């Protein structure tokens, strides 16, 4: 059985940081591919440790969008 998750990858200085949106699991790598691979391994370890019983229900489509807010004076 497989389950789909959503990854968000950001670049922070010399690292790509990969976040699993549904599980709040995070990993990193020097390349996008390495970050993806490491996140997949981290999620697999998470599921081995905590099981599948408490997985969040699928929320369907995930949307990300940029936005701006005013800061300061």
Secondary structure by P-SEA (a helix, b strand, c coil): cbbbbbbbbbbcccbbbbbccccccccccccaaaaaaaaaaaaaaaaaacccccccccccbbbbbbbcccccc
